[in-house]
């Protein structure tokens, strides 16, 4: 019985141990599986964390780049606004000194630079360039002069001019241009800079350099562009100033020449007036001197012709009559000369009154009707009923019509036409036209026929007597009435002499 119990206990213990070990083994397998799952989850979490870390780094980097880009953009916008203000400032002056003077140190700082230098070029005899300092911001006079002299000595300028484009320490290319930019950086004591050639239509005119001494002030891509735009604006402003100066000098020269010519013309006019006055005085004096002997000649010729001193032979009488006839012509010539001289000098007193032109013309027509009928000419008069009265000296206007109608009779062939018409024109004037169907006047003579002693030289006119004073007298009379006179004509078709007289209110 004890044996049985012991075996049973041992069997029970063995079975229980086996079950316990089996349970522990199963639990261990389950734990290992859980550990694997946890390790996989941990690895996954670690990878996710690493990815998040990379993304965080990328976000930070992107944020930094965006901030940098925003700063650069803000700097560009600020530079463009400053450029706009500066452009307005330099466009308001046409003086080169003032153009550079407008680029002051506060504006340089608004561009984001600490220092600036600008020079203009001047070629010397040996072909080298001499620099003229125009802007010095952030430098003392001694420093600026030293930089100027060093730039003149170096071969930097020829390289920069040959490149002829904006340049900077940020984008310095390799080769000579890189060496030139490094030299400028060292000479100008700058950590970073941007520069450009100032050009006009005649070529390179100057150089502008803007930069920073501090390493904290970073140069950006847009700075080079800003300096290039500024250089272009300076070049345009300088070009405008040069053009204005040239125009101003040309204007001054033109004014000087006009003043000289005006003085010459004034002197010439004064001289002409003096000569004209002397001529009038001479003509008047000579005419007066001639009238006395002519009057005596006419008187003696009349006495001889009348037979008061006895009968004279017919041949002698004929010649005496010719003397009398030519004496009358000379008297008319002298009277015309005297009248022209008096009217020209203002010694003839005009009695200006309202007159009916129809009555004056009819009176003159009656006087000249025998000559009109002798040549069988058609005479017409067209004066509108409501034309109004003309302000005129009746006696002088009669002389105008006598001369114009007499000329029309002389230069119109037999059975031709003569007409007189009048119309009212603007500005309270009457225009009177005396027309004929005569031989006409060549175009080149139309502007000369009112000159004293001028006669048209042609085969026809050579056979017609005249002094060349009638139209001159007419011109002086019309101008004394504040009117104008002119002529139009076509050869072999006739002429029209037109003049104006003021209307009586």
C-alpha positions as CSV (number, residue, x, y, z in Angstrom):
1,X,0.0,0.0,0.0
2,X,2.8,2.3,0.8
3,X,4.5,1.2,-2.4
4,X,1.5,2.2,-4.4
5,X,1.2,5.5,-2.8
6,X,4.8,6.3,-3.4
7,X,4.7,5.4,-7.0
8,X,1.5,7.3,-7.4
9,X,3.0,10.3,-5.8
10,X,6.1,10.0,-7.9
11,X,4.0,9.6,-11.0
12,X,1.8,12.5,-10.0
13,X,4.9,14.6,-9.4
14,X,6.4,13.6,-12.7
15,X,3.3,14.3,-14.6
16,X,2.8,17.6,-12.8
17,X,6.4,18.5,-13.5
18,X,6.0,17.6,-17.2
19,X,2.8,19.6,-17.4
20,X,4.6,22.5,-15.6
21,X,7.6,22.4,-17.9
22,X,5.2,22.1,-20.9
23,X,3.3,25.1,-19.7
24,X,6.5,27.0,-19.1
25,X,7.7,26.0,-22.6
26,X,4.5,27.2,-24.1
27,X,4.7,30.4,-22.1
28,X,8.3,30.9,-23.2
29,X,7.4,30.4,-26.8
30,X,4.5,32.9,-26.4
31,X,6.8,35.4,-24.7
32,X,9.5,35.0,-27.4
33,X,6.8,35.6,-30.0
34,X,5.6,38.7,-28.2
35,X,9.2,39.9,-27.9
36,X,9.7,39.5,-31.7
37,X,6.5,41.4,-32.2
38,X,7.6,44.1,-29.8
39,X,11.0,44.2,-31.5
40,X,9.4,44.6,-34.9
41,X,7.2,47.3,-33.6
42,X,10.2,48.9,-32.0
43,X,12.1,48.8,-35.2
44,X,9.2,50.2,-37.0
45,X,8.9,53.0,-34.5
46,X,12.6,53.6,-34.8
47,X,12.3,53.9,-38.6
48,X,9.3,56.2,-38.2
49,X,11.2,58.3,-35.7
50,X,14.2,58.4,-38.1
51,X,11.9,59.4,-40.9
52,X,10.3,62.1,-38.7
53,X,13.7,63.3,-37.8
54,X,14.7,63.6,-41.4
55,X,11.5,65.3,-42.2
56,X,12.0,67.7,-39.3
57,X,15.5,68.4,-40.5
58,X,14.1,69.0,-44.1
59,X,11.4,71.2,-42.7
60,X,13.9,73.2,-40.7
61,X,16.2,73.4,-43.8
62,X,13.3,74.4,-46.0
63,X,12.2,77.0,-43.4
64,X,15.7,78.4,-43.3
65,X,15.8,78.5,-47.1
66,X,12.4,80.2,-47.2
67,X,13.4,82.7,-44.6
68,X,16.6,83.4,-46.6
69,X,14.6,83.7,-49.8
70,X,12.1,85.9,-48.1
71,X,14.9,88.1,-46.8
72,X,16.4,88.3,-50.3
73,X,13.1,89.1,-51.8
74,X,12.5,91.8,-49.2
75,X,15.9,93.2,-49.9
76,X,15.2,93.1,-53.7
77,X,11.8,94.8,-53.2
78,X,13.4,97.4,-50.9
79,X,16.2,97.9,-53.5
80,X,13.6,98.3,-56.3
81,X,11.6,100.9,-54.3
82,X,14.9,102.8,-53.5
83,X,15.8,102.6,-57.2
84,X,12.4,104.0,-58.1
85,X,12.8,106.9,-55.7
86,X,16.4,107.5,-56.9
87,X,15.3,107.4,-60.5
88,X,12.8,110.1,-59.9
89,X,15.4,112.2,-58.0
90,X,18.0,112.0,-60.7
91,X,15.5,112.6,-63.5
92,X,14.6,116.0,-62.0
93,X,18.0,117.4,-62.7
94,X,20.0,117.9,-65.9
95,X,23.2,118.7,-64.2
96,X,25.8,115.9,-64.0
97,X,27.1,117.0,-60.7
98,X,23.6,117.0,-59.2
99,X,22.9,113.5,-60.6
100,X,25.7,112.0,-58.6
101,X,25.0,114.2,-55.6
102,X,21.5,112.7,-55.3
103,X,23.0,109.3,-54.5
104,X,23.6,110.0,-50.8
105,X,24.8,107.7,-48.0
106,X,21.3,106.9,-46.6
107,X,20.2,105.7,-50.0
108,X,23.3,103.4,-50.1
109,X,22.2,101.8,-46.8
110,X,18.7,101.4,-48.2
111,X,20.2,99.3,-51.0
112,X,21.7,97.1,-48.3
113,X,25.3,98.3,-48.7
114,X,27.7,100.0,-46.2
115,X,30.0,101.6,-48.7
116,X,30.0,103.0,-52.3
117,X,32.3,104.6,-54.8
118,X,31.6,106.0,-58.2
119,X,34.1,107.4,-60.8
120,X,33.9,108.9,-64.2
121,X,36.5,108.2,-66.9
122,X,38.7,110.8,-68.7
123,X,41.1,109.7,-71.4
124,X,44.6,111.3,-71.2
125,X,47.2,111.7,-73.9
126,X,48.9,108.4,-73.5
127,X,45.5,106.5,-73.9
128,X,45.2,105.6,-70.3
129,X,42.1,106.5,-68.1
130,X,42.1,109.1,-65.5
131,X,39.4,108.7,-62.8
132,X,37.2,111.5,-61.4
133,X,35.7,110.7,-58.0
134,X,32.0,111.4,-57.9
135,X,30.6,109.3,-55.0
136,X,32.3,108.3,-51.7
137,X,30.0,106.8,-49.1
138,X,31.5,105.1,-46.1
139,X,35.1,106.2,-47.0
140,X,37.1,109.2,-45.9
141,X,38.6,111.5,-48.5
142,X,42.1,110.0,-48.0
143,X,40.8,106.5,-48.4
144,X,38.8,107.3,-51.6
145,X,41.8,109.1,-53.2
146,X,44.1,106.2,-52.4
147,X,41.6,103.7,-54.0
148,X,41.3,106.0,-57.0
149,X,45.1,106.2,-57.5
150,X,45.4,102.4,-57.1
151,X,42.7,101.7,-59.6
152,X,44.4,104.0,-62.1
153,X,47.7,102.1,-61.7
154,X,46.2,98.6,-62.0
155,X,45.1,97.0,-65.2
156,X,41.7,96.2,-63.5
157,X,39.8,98.9,-65.4
158,X,40.5,97.5,-68.9
159,X,39.3,94.0,-67.8
160,X,36.1,95.4,-66.3
161,X,35.4,97.6,-69.3
162,X,36.0,94.8,-71.7
163,X,33.6,92.6,-69.7
164,X,31.0,95.5,-69.9
165,X,28.5,93.8,-67.6
166,X,27.6,93.9,-63.9
167,X,30.1,92.0,-61.7
168,X,30.3,91.0,-58.1
169,X,32.4,89.0,-55.6
170,X,29.6,86.5,-55.4
171,X,29.6,85.4,-59.0
172,X,33.2,86.1,-60.0
173,X,34.1,84.0,-62.9
174,X,37.5,82.3,-63.3
175,X,40.4,83.9,-65.1
176,X,41.2,87.6,-65.4
177,X,37.7,88.8,-64.3
178,X,38.0,86.8,-61.0
179,X,41.5,88.4,-60.4
180,X,40.0,91.8,-61.1
181,X,37.1,91.3,-58.7
182,X,39.5,90.1,-56.0
183,X,41.8,93.1,-56.6
184,X,38.8,95.5,-56.3
185,X,37.7,93.7,-53.1
186,X,41.1,94.1,-51.6
187,X,41.7,97.7,-52.8
188,X,38.3,98.9,-51.6
189,X,38.6,97.0,-48.3
190,X,35.4,95.1,-48.8
191,X,34.3,91.6,-47.8
192,X,31.7,91.5,-50.6
193,X,30.6,93.9,-53.3
194,X,28.8,94.4,-56.6
195,X,29.8,96.8,-59.4
196,X,29.0,97.9,-62.9
197,X,30.3,100.1,-65.8
198,X,28.2,103.3,-66.4
199,X,27.7,103.5,-70.1
200,X,26.4,106.2,-72.5
201,X,25.9,106.1,-76.2
202,X,29.6,107.2,-76.6
203,X,30.8,104.1,-74.7
204,X,32.0,103.4,-71.1
205,X,31.7,106.6,-69.0
206,X,32.3,105.6,-65.5
207,X,32.3,102.9,-62.8
208,X,30.2,102.3,-59.7
209,X,31.1,99.9,-56.8
210,X,28.8,99.2,-53.8
211,X,29.7,96.7,-51.0
212,X,30.0,95.7,-47.4
213,X,33.0,95.6,-45.1
214,X,31.3,93.4,-42.5
215,X,31.1,89.6,-43.1
216,X,27.6,89.7,-41.4
217,X,26.1,91.6,-44.3
218,X,25.7,88.9,-46.9
219,X,25.6,89.7,-50.7
220,X,22.7,88.2,-52.6
221,X,22.1,87.4,-56.2
222,X,19.8,90.4,-56.7
223,X,22.4,92.9,-55.5
224,X,24.4,92.6,-58.7
225,X,21.2,93.2,-60.7
226,X,20.3,96.2,-58.6
227,X,23.7,97.8,-59.1
228,X,23.5,97.1,-62.9
229,X,20.1,98.8,-63.1
230,X,21.4,101.8,-61.1
231,X,24.4,102.1,-63.5
232,X,22.0,102.0,-66.5
233,X,19.8,104.8,-64.9
234,X,22.9,106.9,-64.2
235,X,24.1,106.4,-67.8
236,X,20.7,107.5,-69.1
237,X,20.5,110.5,-66.8
238,X,24.1,111.6,-67.8
239,X,23.1,111.1,-71.5
240,X,20.1,113.3,-71.0
241,X,22.2,115.9,-69.2
242,X,24.7,116.0,-72.1
243,X,21.9,116.3,-74.6
244,X,20.4,119.1,-72.7
245,X,23.7,120.9,-72.4
246,X,24.3,120.5,-76.1
247,X,20.8,121.7,-76.9
248,X,21.2,124.6,-74.4
249,X,24.5,125.6,-76.0
250,X,23.0,125.3,-79.5
251,X,20.1,127.4,-78.3
252,X,22.4,130.0,-76.9
253,X,24.5,130.1,-80.1
254,X,21.3,130.4,-82.1
255,X,20.1,133.2,-79.8
256,X,23.5,134.9,-80.2
257,X,23.3,134.6,-84.0
258,X,19.7,135.8,-84.1
259,X,20.7,138.8,-81.9
260,X,23.6,139.5,-84.2
261,X,21.4,139.1,-87.4
262,X,18.6,141.2,-85.8
263,X,21.1,143.9,-85.0
264,X,22.5,143.7,-88.5
265,X,18.9,143.8,-90.0
266,X,18.0,146.7,-87.6
267,X,21.1,148.6,-88.7
268,X,20.4,147.8,-92.3
269,X,16.7,148.9,-91.9
270,X,17.8,152.1,-90.3
271,X,20.2,152.7,-93.1
272,X,17.5,151.9,-95.7
273,X,15.2,154.3,-93.9
274,X,17.8,157.0,-94.0
275,X,18.5,156.3,-97.7
276,X,14.8,156.2,-98.4
277,X,14.4,159.5,-96.5
278,X,17.3,161.1,-98.4
279,X,15.9,159.7,-101.7
280,X,12.5,161.2,-100.9
281,X,14.0,164.5,-100.0
282,X,16.2,164.4,-103.1
283,X,13.2,163.5,-105.4
284,X,11.1,166.2,-103.7
285,X,13.9,168.8,-104.1
286,X,14.6,167.9,-107.7
287,X,10.9,167.8,-108.6
288,X,10.4,171.2,-107.2
289,X,13.4,172.5,-109.1
290,X,12.2,170.9,-112.4
291,X,8.6,172.2,-112.1
292,X,9.7,175.9,-112.5
293,X,11.6,175.5,-115.8
294,X,8.9,173.1,-117.1
295,X,6.2,175.6,-116.3
296,X,8.1,178.2,-118.3
297,X,8.6,175.8,-121.2
298,X,4.9,175.0,-121.2
299,X,4.0,178.6,-121.0
300,X,6.3,179.7,-123.9
301,X,5.2,176.7,-126.0
302,X,1.5,177.7,-125.4
303,X,2.3,181.3,-126.4
304,X,4.1,180.2,-129.6
305,X,1.4,177.7,-130.5
306,X,-1.3,180.3,-130.0
307,X,0.5,182.7,-132.5
308,X,0.6,185.5,-130.0
309,X,4.1,186.4,-131.2
310,X,3.2,186.0,-134.9
311,X,2.5,183.3,-137.4
312,X,4.9,180.3,-137.3
313,X,5.4,177.8,-140.1
314,X,3.4,174.5,-139.8
315,X,6.6,172.4,-139.3
316,X,7.7,174.6,-136.4
317,X,4.2,174.5,-134.9
318,X,4.2,170.7,-135.1
319,X,7.4,170.6,-133.1
320,X,6.2,173.2,-130.6
321,X,3.1,171.0,-130.0
322,X,5.4,168.0,-129.3
323,X,7.4,170.1,-126.9
324,X,4.1,171.0,-125.2
325,X,3.0,167.4,-125.1
326,X,6.2,166.1,-123.7
327,X,6.3,168.9,-121.2
328,X,2.8,167.7,-119.9
329,X,4.2,164.2,-119.6
330,X,7.2,165.4,-117.6
331,X,4.9,167.5,-115.4
332,X,2.8,164.3,-114.7
333,X,6.0,162.4,-113.9
334,X,7.2,165.1,-111.5
335,X,3.7,165.3,-109.9
336,X,3.7,161.6,-109.4
337,X,7.2,161.6,-107.9
338,X,6.2,164.5,-105.5
339,X,3.0,162.7,-104.5
340,X,4.9,159.4,-103.8
341,X,7.5,161.3,-101.8
342,X,4.8,163.1,-99.8
343,X,2.7,160.1,-99.1
344,X,5.8,158.0,-98.1
345,X,6.9,160.7,-95.7
346,X,3.4,161.3,-94.3
347,X,3.2,164.9,-95.5
348,X,0.0,164.3,-97.5
349,X,-3.0,164.9,-95.2
350,X,-5.7,162.3,-96.1
351,X,-9.3,163.4,-95.6
352,X,-10.8,160.0,-94.7
353,X,-14.6,160.1,-94.9
354,X,-17.4,157.6,-95.8
355,X,-17.9,157.5,-99.6
356,X,-20.0,155.6,-102.1
357,X,-17.6,153.8,-104.4
358,X,-20.1,153.7,-107.2
359,X,-20.2,157.5,-107.5
360,X,-16.4,157.7,-107.5
361,X,-16.1,154.9,-110.2
362,X,-18.8,156.5,-112.4
363,X,-17.0,159.8,-112.2
364,X,-13.7,158.3,-113.3
365,X,-15.5,156.2,-116.0
366,X,-17.0,159.3,-117.5
367,X,-13.6,160.9,-117.6
368,X,-12.0,158.0,-119.4
369,X,-15.0,157.0,-121.5
370,X,-13.6,158.6,-124.7
371,X,-10.5,156.3,-124.5
372,X,-12.7,153.3,-123.8
373,X,-15.0,154.0,-126.8
374,X,-12.0,154.7,-129.0
375,X,-10.8,151.1,-128.5
376,X,-14.3,149.7,-128.5
377,X,-13.9,148.2,-125.1
378,X,-16.8,146.7,-123.1
379,X,-17.0,148.3,-119.6
380,X,-18.9,146.7,-116.8
381,X,-19.5,147.8,-113.2
382,X,-20.8,145.4,-110.5
383,X,-21.3,147.0,-107.1
384,X,-23.9,145.4,-104.8
385,X,-26.7,147.6,-103.6
386,X,-26.0,146.8,-99.9
387,X,-22.2,147.0,-100.1
388,X,-21.9,149.9,-97.7
389,X,-19.6,153.0,-97.7
390,X,-15.9,152.9,-97.8
391,X,-13.6,155.0,-95.6
392,X,-11.4,156.9,-98.1
393,X,-10.1,160.1,-99.3
394,X,-12.2,160.7,-102.4
395,X,-9.6,162.5,-104.4
396,X,-6.8,159.9,-103.8
397,X,-9.1,157.0,-104.5
398,X,-10.1,158.7,-107.8
399,X,-6.4,158.7,-108.7
400,X,-6.2,155.0,-107.9
401,X,-9.1,154.2,-110.2
402,X,-7.7,156.5,-112.9
403,X,-4.4,154.7,-112.9
404,X,-5.8,151.2,-112.8
405,X,-8.5,151.8,-115.5
406,X,-6.0,153.7,-117.6
407,X,-3.5,150.7,-117.4
408,X,-6.4,148.4,-118.3
409,X,-7.2,150.5,-121.4
410,X,-3.6,150.7,-122.5
411,X,-2.8,147.0,-122.1
412,X,-6.1,145.6,-123.5
413,X,-6.5,145.1,-127.2
414,X,-9.4,146.6,-129.2
415,X,-12.9,145.2,-128.5
416,X,-11.6,143.7,-125.2
417,X,-13.3,143.9,-121.8
418,X,-12.8,145.9,-118.6
419,X,-14.7,145.2,-115.4
420,X,-14.9,146.6,-111.9
421,X,-16.5,144.7,-109.1
422,X,-16.6,145.0,-105.3
423,X,-17.5,142.7,-102.4
424,X,-17.5,142.8,-98.6
425,X,-14.9,140.6,-96.9
426,X,-14.3,139.6,-93.2
427,X,-12.7,142.1,-90.7
428,X,-14.8,145.0,-92.1
429,X,-13.1,145.5,-95.4
430,X,-14.2,145.9,-99.0
431,X,-12.3,144.2,-101.8
432,X,-12.4,146.0,-105.2
433,X,-11.3,144.1,-108.4
434,X,-10.3,145.9,-111.6
435,X,-10.1,143.2,-114.4
436,X,-9.2,143.3,-118.0
437,X,-8.9,140.8,-120.9
438,X,-5.5,142.2,-121.9
439,X,-2.0,140.8,-122.6
440,X,-1.4,139.7,-119.0
441,X,1.7,139.9,-116.8
442,X,4.4,137.2,-116.6
443,X,4.4,135.4,-113.2
444,X,8.0,136.5,-112.4
445,X,7.0,140.1,-112.8
446,X,3.9,140.1,-110.6
447,X,5.8,140.8,-107.4
448,X,7.8,143.7,-109.0
449,X,5.1,145.7,-110.9
450,X,4.5,147.9,-107.8
451,X,8.1,148.9,-107.5
452,X,9.0,152.4,-108.6
453,X,10.0,152.8,-112.3
454,X,9.5,149.1,-112.9
455,X,8.0,148.1,-116.3
456,X,7.4,144.7,-117.7
457,X,9.9,144.2,-120.6
458,X,8.2,142.5,-123.5
459,X,7.6,143.2,-127.3
460,X,4.1,144.4,-126.5
461,X,4.9,146.8,-123.6
462,X,7.9,148.4,-125.4
463,X,5.4,150.1,-127.8
464,X,3.3,151.5,-124.9
465,X,4.5,154.6,-123.1
466,X,4.7,154.8,-119.4
467,X,6.9,155.9,-116.5
468,X,6.5,152.9,-114.2
469,X,5.3,155.2,-111.3
470,X,1.5,154.8,-111.6
471,X,1.2,151.4,-109.8
472,X,3.8,152.6,-107.2
473,X,1.6,155.7,-106.5
474,X,-1.5,153.4,-106.3
475,X,0.3,151.1,-103.8
476,X,1.3,154.1,-101.5
477,X,-2.3,155.5,-101.6
478,X,-3.9,152.2,-100.7
479,X,-1.4,151.5,-97.9
480,X,-2.0,155.0,-96.5
481,X,-5.7,153.9,-96.3
482,X,-4.7,150.8,-94.2
483,X,-5.5,148.6,-97.2
484,X,-3.6,146.1,-99.3
485,X,-3.1,145.7,-103.1
486,X,-2.1,142.8,-105.2
487,X,-2.4,141.4,-108.8
488,X,-3.2,138.1,-110.4
489,X,-2.6,137.4,-114.1
490,X,-2.4,134.9,-116.9
491,X,-0.5,135.6,-120.2
492,X,-2.9,136.5,-123.1
493,X,-5.9,136.0,-120.8
494,X,-5.8,139.2,-118.8
495,X,-5.1,140.6,-115.3
496,X,-7.0,141.4,-112.1
497,X,-5.8,144.2,-109.8
498,X,-7.3,143.9,-106.3
499,X,-7.2,146.2,-103.4
500,X,-9.0,146.6,-100.0
501,X,-10.5,149.6,-98.2
502,X,-12.0,149.7,-94.7
503,X,-15.8,149.8,-94.4
504,X,-17.4,152.8,-92.7
505,X,-19.2,151.8,-89.6
